[in-house]
Amino acid sequence: MAHAMPAPPLRERLAVIATLLGPLPHAKLDTEIGASGAKKSGVRMLKAECGAACGYTIRILPKWARVGLPLCPVNPAHGALVCDIPDDANDVAAVLQENAVAETPIVIPPNE
C-alpha cells in the first residue's frame, strides 16, 4: 500500500513539537489480560421462548422477566413467552415503582 511521507522540513518541525510536548502521560498498559482473561459482564440474560412450536426466542434481563414476559410477536394467540426465572432478592414492586408514571399530570402552557 502506498502512503505519503512527511517532507524533511515537516519532519524536523514535528520533532521539535514532540520534544516540547514531552512524553505522553498514561498508565502502564496491562498486556496480561488478553482475550482469555478479560472481565465478563455481570449481566445474566435469560432465554425466553415461545411455548408453541414457532421457535421465537429472545434474551431478557431477569428484572424485566419478573415484571412480565411479552407475548409471542409471531402469533399473539401463542400467549406469553416461557422463561425459567431464578429466585432473587430483586423486588418486582421496586421495579414497578422505579418505572411508574407520575400521578399528577404535566401541564404545558399554551403558546402566546
Phi, psi and omega in degrees: 000133180277146177211157181271139177255147178291143177291159182306320179297320179293320180299318178295317180297316179295324178296321179295315180298316180298323178293319179294322181288327181081188182290151179284119181285127176198161177285161179296134179285134179266102182267000182278337185296301179061187183289325184282334184256011182294146179294138177269151177292143178281358183280128177246105180278139178263150178266122177243132182222161181290137179288336176280183185269023182283338175087005180293130182222140174224167170250137185219147177287145178304325179305313183278332176295325178290328179291317178163137180275143181287162174285156177294121181284342178292314178208106181302341178292341177292339179090194182289152177293158182254135183207139173275110182260117180288150176290139182208169182282349180295134183259128180297323180299323179294321178296315180295319180294322180298327184252015182289150177273142180300140181286328181275132182289151177268125182258124178258120181293145180290154177289138179254000000 
